[in-house]
Amino acid sequence: MDLRNFFSALIVLLFLFPFSAGFGEEGPREIAYTLFARLPKIEKIALSPDGQTLAILYPAEGETRFTIFDIRKNPENKPLPFKIKFDITWVGWANNDRLLISQIGIGYVLGKSYITLTGGLIAFDKDGTNSKKLLGHRSVNKHFPSFLSMKVLSTLPDDHENILIQLQKPEDKTPGVYKLNVYTGDLTEVEAPMKGMTNWAVDYDKIVRLGWGEREDEPVLIARTSATSEWIEIQNNDIFEDGEFQLLGFGFDASSLFFRSSLNTGRAAIYEFDFLTGMITRKVFDDPVYDVDGLVLSISKKQISAGKLTADFPELVPLNPDFEKWQGKISQALGGLRFQIMDSTPDEQFFIIRSFSEKDPGSLYLLDGVNNELSPIWEVLPSLFPENMNEVRKVTYFARDGLGIEAYLTIPKGSEGKNLPTVIILHGGPWVRDSMIFNAQTQFLANRGFAVFQPNFRGSSGYGKTFLELGYGEWGGKMQLDIQDGLAWLVRNGIANPDKVCLLGASYGGYAALMALAQFPDDYKCAIALAPVTDLNLLLKELRGNSSEKFITKAIKNKMDKKDLMRLSPYKVAKDISDPILLLHGTLDRIIPFEHSDKMAKALQKANKDVRLIPLQNSGHDLFHEKTRLKYFREIEKFLKKHIGQPENANADGGD
């Protein structure tokens, strides 16, 4: 994209969406919980190669639906009539007129162009006609050419009929690379399967030049400089140490690659690597505090535009002056809001960007570099207005051993932020982290008058390898003490009413909430646990054969034995809990099976404790169905109001 003259005649169509009347003179009023519980009106988007049509996946009535917009011919951005309705998980464009969708599974490898599909692949024209099932997963449908795994490597912009895919056929031990005709389903082999190679990548000219996998339990990478040159095998290189190598894509020289590693700094940084010499040539991007996530590359200009990281918000850090100017003018046009690049055309003339803030769930815009226009397309949560949301602050406190802990504090609108009933939300993983980006749950709780505190305790990701590994073997230990030290900070600063504090967490966060009640019964009034881990030995048993088994076992168990794990399992310490507990768990959860909550509830009931278990029927580990989310929000609201109440001056204007 040519950024120098980009905004010379910018036309910005902003703030065209309706706004609410605000809170008025009486102070903040309750917003119906149903509005917070709604799923965001976007799951995935795909912009056609010519930038004229946008395909959007969005949730509705417990399933994923699909719609398209003709951006140029349909200025009001009304969805075009579309009769096809599947439970879709991915959408992409084969060309300007033909779409591809997957029905079951999705995962990302090497950025947006490398999309792993584990279900059926269907193609159809953008008006819904001429549909064709191209491939079917072996476990899904035997009447179509089947596969064990498949990912789209390239949509081949210069080839109207074919795409390039990685495909593992049922008879093969590893995948090969094939051309797939999106009209007929015909396959043509491009690169035969090779022992140990589980992944392939193509360069910017759509040539297969990279493969990686494992041989004899050792990571191996093969690369070449052209379609006809010999493969060069790279093994036992320092960059592979401890699995610290994450490939991001090709550089702009014939032998260069970009990869992410924490090998040298202890924090994830991005380097350029020359596979001919086996040497790192330069550090491309890093941050002194946070792990970095990736790069924004301008393929047309063959340069690095920006680095990506998550600090308090997802950020794009300019790495060249053109991008810095471009970014600043877009932010200015959006009234100072932050934004992310969601998709772009191959020629980088059209972009889909999403605005956001801590109070704004965001909107999608089309950035048209040809006509110099930025136009609103789609609101993510149109019923929640930023001016009605609550203040979010970043705070830092210190654990008892001196470790600095970042946390986010949401204060109810209209309050002085003192002596408040408080909900401490504990994130899952625990190898994820919270940020300040809009969160419907925290805003909902603050709207109900609660202060909301989200600590990124040790073991959280994003703060470097050392911070992550400080959590190894500390389930129920120092990770738990970090939460206690956060509570002490809240009380010491007069924010939390010490007699009205409740814990809320999902998955690992549910585990930590339950353990806190057992270990520190005098400090809390209640706990809510969604899909919690309650039996550590059972969890490790369930992981056997899982690709994450080695890492998770090390992180949880470390040097502990089965007796230690039993002692640190919530269901085994149920007798030590005296406060009310609300358990919610999806009956179809395959990550943390329903058995965990069932065992916990039975142990608490046997000890005559106050517990309620709500099975979330037909739900998995996450709240992907709107009906389930509605039930979850309704139940946690009733539970919290009963046990830690609201400030006396809170106004009520909610409803269903």
N, C-alpha and C positions, 0 to 999 in steps of 0.2 A: 504494500500500500504506500502511496505517496503522501507522506504526512506533512510536508512543508507547506502546502497550500490548502490543506484539508478543510479547515474551518473558515476559510475566507468569506464564505457566504452561507454560514450555517443557519439552517432553519430548525428551530427546536420546538417540538410540539409536546409540551410538558403539562402536567397537572390537569389533564383532561378528565380524570376520574372523579366521581362524586365523593365528597367528604361529609363526615357526620357533623352534628352541631356542637360537638365537644361536651365538656362536663358542666359548663355553666357555673353559676355563683355558689351552688350548694356543695361544691366539692366533687370529688370523683364518685362515680356511681358504678354499680356492678354491670358488666357486660355479660350477656347470656353465655353460659359455658359452652353452648352449642357452637358459637362462633369461633371460640378458641380450639374446639375439638375437631373442626373441619380439617381435612387433609389439604395440604397445599395443592393448588390447581395446576400443578405441573410435576411430572416425574422425569421425563426425558424430552428433548427437543432435537430436531434435525432440520437444517436449512438446506434447501436444494442448491446444487452447484451454481446455478445462475442467480441465486439470491431472491428469486421471485415467489417461492412457496415455502411455507413453514409447516412442518409436521410436529404435533405435540401429543405426547402421552400424558393423560391425566387420570386421577382416581375418581370413581363415581360408583356408589352403591356396591362397594365391596369388590370391585374389579377395576382393571386398568382399561381405559378407553382411548380412542384415537380420533384426532380430528386434524384437518389441515386448513391453512389460510392461504388464499391467493393474495399476497401482500400488495401487489401493484394494481390488480384489477378489482380489488375488493377493499376500498379505502376504509370502510367501517370495521374491517377485520372481523366480520362474522364468519363463523365456521362454515365451510362448504358442506353441502349435503353429503353424507357418507354412510353407506349401509353396512359396511364390514365392521364387525365388532368381535374382537378376540380378547382373551386375557393376555395382553401383549407385554413383553418385557423390554423390547428394544425396537427402535425404528431408525432406518437410514435410507439414503437415496442411492440407487444404482446409477441413475442419470437424472436429468431434469424432469422426466415424465414417469419414472418407475421407482416404486418404493420397495423396500425390504423390511420385513418384520420377523421377530423371533417370538415364539409363544411361551417359552419356559424360563430359561436362565440367562444371566449376563454377567460378565466380569470384564474389567479393563486391564489391558497389558500394553505398556509403552505408550500411553496417551490415548487420545480419542479415536485414532484411526485403527487401533488394534482391539477388536471387540470380540470377546469370547462368547459363543452361542452354544448352549447345551440343549436347546429344544429344536422344534421344527423351524425351517426357514421358508418363508412365503414371499413371493413377489407379486405385485399388482400395479396397474397404472394408477395415477394420482386421482382419477375420477372413480376409482373403485372397480373398474372392469379388468378383464384379461388377467385374472388371478391364476397363479401357478404355484403349487407346493414344490419347491426345489429339492429340499432335503428333509429327512426326518430322523430324529434321534432314535437309536435302536430300541430304546425302552418306550418310545412314544407311538411309533407307527411303522409297521413292517411293509407297508404298501408303497413306500418311496425309497429312493436311494438312501441308505442309512449311514450313520456315523457315530463314533464314540465321543468325539469332540470336534469343534470347528470354531474358527475365528476369522473375521474379515480382516485381511491385510491391506487391501486397497480397493477402492471403487473404480480405479482406472479411468480417470477423467477423459482420456483421449479414446477410449473404447466404449461405445454406446451400449454394447451387448453383454460385455463380460465384467466380472469382478474377480479379484484375486483372493483366494481363501487358503487358510491352513486347515487341513482335514485329516483326521485319523479314521480310517475305515475299520470296520469290525475285525477284519482279517489281519490288520497291521498292528505292530507293537508300538510304533511311533507315527507321528503325523508327517505328511508330505505337503507340498504346495500345488494348488490346482487353479486353473481358470474355470469359472463357473458361468455358463450362459444364463442370464437372468430371465430369458424368455422361454428357453427349451429345457433348461436343467442339465445340459450336456457338460461333462467334465473333461478337461484336458490336463494331463500331468505336466507340471513345470519343474518341480524338484521332488525327486523320489524320497521316501522315508529313509532316514539314516539312523543308525544305532545310537541311542542315547540322546538324540536331538528332540526335545519336546516342544520347542518353540522356534519359530522362524520370523524374520522381519525383512521388509523390503525398504530400499532407499528411496530418495525423492524422485528417482526416475523409474520407480516401481520394479526394480531389479532385486531378486532375492540375494542378499549379500551377508546375511547374518543368521546364525543358528546357535542355540544354547540349550543346555540340559545337564545331565549327569551321566558319568560312566564310572562304575565301581565306586559309587557313593562320593565321587569327587565332581565338583562343578567344572563344566567344560564349555568353552565358547569357541565357535568357529566363525571366521570372517574372510571376506575376499574383497579385492578392490574393483572387480568388474564381473560381468556375467560369465566371462570365459576364463578368468584367472583361477589359480589353484586355491583351495581352502587352506587357511592358516589356523592351526589349532592352538588355543591359549588355555593352559591348564596350570594349576599350582602357582598362579600369579598372586602377589600380595593383595591385589584388589578383591580377591575372592574370600579373604580371611573372615571367618565367623559369619559367613553369609552377608557380608557388608556390601555386596555388589548389587545394585538395582539399575538395570539398563533403562535409559530414557529415550534413546534414539540415536540417529546418525548425526555426526557433525557435518561440516560443509567441505571437508577435504576427503579424498578417497579412502583414507585409512583411519578416520577419526570417529569416535563414539562419545556420547555424553552419558555419564553415569552418576548415580547418587550413592554416597558412602559416608559413614562416620569414622572411617578408619584413621584418618589423620588428626581430626580435631575433637572427636568425642561427640560432635553434633553432625547431623546429616548435612553435607555440603555437596555441590555439584562440580564435577571435574570433566575435563576432556582427556581422552585416552587414545593413544595411537597403537592400534593392534599390530602394526608391522614391527614396531620396536618393543611393544609390551610395556611402555612407559606412560605415566601420567604427564601430559604436556602442560597443563595449567589448571588452576582452580578457577571455575567460571563464576560461582555464586555461593556465598554463605552468609550467615548471620551470627553475631556474637552471643545471642541468647537462645534462639529457636532453631529447631531443625527446619531445613528448607524442603519444599515439596517438588519443585520442578522448574521448567523453563517455558517461556512463550517464545516461539521461533517464528521469524518471518521467512518463509520458504522462498517467496518470490524475490526477496532482497538478499537472501542467504546471510542473514545476520540474527543475532540473539536480541530479542526485543526487551524481555523482562524476566525476572526471576519470580517464582511463586512461593509464598510461605504463609503460614497461619500464625499470627501474633495474637493480638486481641481480636482481630478480624482476619479473614482471608485477604491477602495483600498481593498486589502486583508491584514489584520493585523495578523501576526502569533501569535498564542496562545499556541504553543508548539515548542520545538527546532527542531523536525524532519521536521515540515512544513516550518519553517524558512529557513533551509538548502535547502530544495526542491525548495522553491520559489526563493531563491537567484540564484541557478544554472540554473533554467529555464530562469530567467531574463537575466543572463549572456549569455546564449545560444541565446537569442533573441536580443543580442546587446544592452542590457539595456532598451529595451522597457517594458512597463507595460503589464500585461495580466490579463484576467479573465478566470475562469473555466466555460465553457459553458455546458458541459455534461461529464458524466463518466459512466463506466460500473459498475455493482453492486459489482464486486470484487475489484474495484478501481485499476485495472491494466492498463486501457486505459482511456485517457482523451482527450477531445476536448478543446483546449484553443484558445483564441482570443487575439492577440497582438494589442496594440493601443498606440497612443500618441496624443498630441495636433495637430501634423502635419500629422499623419498617420491614415487613416481611418481603418486600421487593416487588418489582415489576420488570417485564421483559420489554426491550426496545430493539427496533431495527436501526442499525447504523448504516446508512447508505452513503458510501464514499463517492459515488458517481454524481448524485444530486445534492450532496452535502445536507442530508437530513437525518435527524434523530427522532424516530416516531414511536410512540407507545403502542404495544401490541396486546399485552396480557398481564393481568394482575395475579400475583401468587395467592394472596388471601384478601380478596376485595372487601371483606366485611370487617376487617380490623384496620383502624385508621391510626397512623403514627402519632398524631397529636393526643390520642387517648391512652397511649402506652406509658410505661413507667421507666424511670431513670435506672440505668445500669452503670455501675462503677467497677473499675478494677482496683483491687486492694492487694497488698502483699503483707503476709504475716510470717512469723518465724516459728518453726517447730522447736520443741524443747532441746533438740540437738543442734540447733542453729541453722538448719536448712531453710532457705527461703521458699515460701509457698505462694503462688499466685492464686487468686480467687476472684469471683465475680459476684457482686452484691446488687440485687435489684430492690429498690425502695419504692413502696407504694406511692403513687401520685397523690400529692396533697398532704402527705404526712411529713413530720419533722425528722423521720428516720431514727426515732429513739423509742426504746422500751417496747418493741414490736413483737407480736407472736411471729415465730420464725420457722421456716422450713429449710433444712439443709439438704440439698440435692446432691447425691453422690453418683458420679457418672459410671458407666459400665466399662467393660473391657477386661481389666482396668486400663488396658493399653490404648486408650483414647484420651481426649481431653475436652474440656469445655472452653468456649470462647464467648465473645460478646455479641456474636451475630444473633439476630432475632430468634427468640425461642418462645413458642406459643405457650408452653407449660409454665415457664417462669413468669411470663407476663400475666397469665391467668391467675396464678397464685398471688402475685402482687396486686392485681386488681381486686382480689378478695381481702386485701389488707395485710397480707403476710410479707415480711421481709424474706427474701430468698437468697441463699448463700450457696455458691458452687465452688468448692475447693478443688484445685488440681494437685492432689496429694502426690507424694512420691510414688513412682511406678506409672505415672501418667506419661503419655507420649508427647512429643513435640518439643521437649526441653533438653534433648540430648541423650546419648547412650548411658551416661553415668546416672542421671536422674531416673531414667527408666529402670536401670538395674538395681537402684536402691530399694525398689519394691520387690525384688526377687526374694521369695521366702518370707515375706512380711504380711501375708494375708492374716488378719487378726493380730498383727504386731505393730510395727512402726507406721504402716499405712493407716492403721486404726488410730494411732496416737496423733497423726497429722490432723485427723478430723477433730479430735478432742481439742487440739491446740487452736484450731479454727473457731470452735465454739467459745473457747476462753477469750479469744480476740473479740468476738462479737459481744460478749458480756462485758468485757473490760472497757469497750468503747461505747457502752450504753445503747447499742443497737438492738440486741435481742433481750426480750423479757426472759430471764432464766427459768421461769416457771411455765413457759409456753414455747417449747422447742420440740419439733418433730423432725424425723429423718425420712427421706424418700429416696429410693434408688431402684434401678433396674439391673438385672443380671449381676455382675460383681457389685454394683451399687446396692442392690437388694441384700446381698451377702453382708456388706459392711454395715448397712442399717440394722440388720438383725443382730450382728455381733456387738454393735454399740450398746444395744439394750441389755445384752447379757453382761458385758464387761463394765458398763457405766450406768447402772440402772437409775441412779439418782439424778442424772443429767438431762433426761429426756422424758417426754410425756407419751410418745407413741412412735410408731414406725409404719411406713408403707413400703412394701417390697413387690416389685413387678418382676416375674420370672427369675426369682433369686436362686443363687447357688446355695444349697443348704447342707450338702454332704460332699466334702472334698474328695474322699476316696471314691465315691461314686462318679464324680466328675472326671477324675483321672482314668477310671475304668472305661467310661464312655468315650474317651478320647483315643483309645487304642485303634491304631490303623489310620487315624486322621492325619492329614498332612501337617497339622500344627501341633501334633502330640509332643514332639521333642521340645519345642520352645515353651509351650504352656506348662508342661510337666516341670521343666527347669524353673520357670518363673513362679509357680505355685509351691512346689515341693522343696526345691533347693536341697537342703540337708536334712529335712524333716522325714520322719518315718510315719507309718500308718497310725500309730498311737497319737503322734503330734497332730496329724491331719484330723483325726477323730475329735480331739480336744478342741480344735479350732473350727469345727463344723457346727453351724447354728442349731441344727436339730438335736445335737447332743448336749447343748447347753440351754435347752428350752426351760428347764427348771429354774434357771437363774434370771429369767425374764419376768418382770412384773407389770410392764406397760402394755397397753392395747396394741394389737398388730392387725394390719389389713394386708392380706396376700392376694395378688391377682396373677393368673398364669394361663397362658394359651394352652389349650388341650392338645394342639398339634405342634407344639414347640419341639424342634429337633436339635436345637443347640443346647438348651438347658431343659430337659424333659419335665413334664408336669409332675413327675414323681418327686422332684425336689420340694415343691410347695406342699404336696400331699403329705410327705413325711414330716415336714415342719409343722403343718397344721395338726396332725395326729399327735406329735410329741407335745405340742402346747396344750391340746385338749386333755391329754392324759395327765398333765401337770396342773389342770384346772386354770389355765391362763385365758385371757381375753383375746380371742383370735377369730377372724372371719376369713375364709378362703372363698374367693370368687373365681370359678373356672371361666375362662374366656373361650367360649365354644368356637371351634373352627378357626382359631387364631394361632399363629406361630409365635416366634420369639419377639417380634416387633408389632407395633400397633398399626398395621397397614390397612386395616378395614375401618371405615368411618364409623360404623355401628359400634365396633369394639372401642374406638377412641371416645365416642360419646359416653359409653358406659364407664370407661376408666375415669374420665374427667368428672362425671357425676358422682362416682363413688368416692374419689379422693376428696372432693369438695365436702361431701357430707361428713366424712371421717374427720377431716381436719377441723371443721367448724365445731364438731362435737367435743374434740379433745383439746384443742388449743384456742378455739374461738377466734374472734376478731376484735379489733379496737372498738371501743364503745361508740366512736363517732362515725363508724363505717355506714355508708348508705347502701340501700339495697334496691336495685332496679333490674334484676336479672330475669331469669325465666328460661323456659325451654324453647 
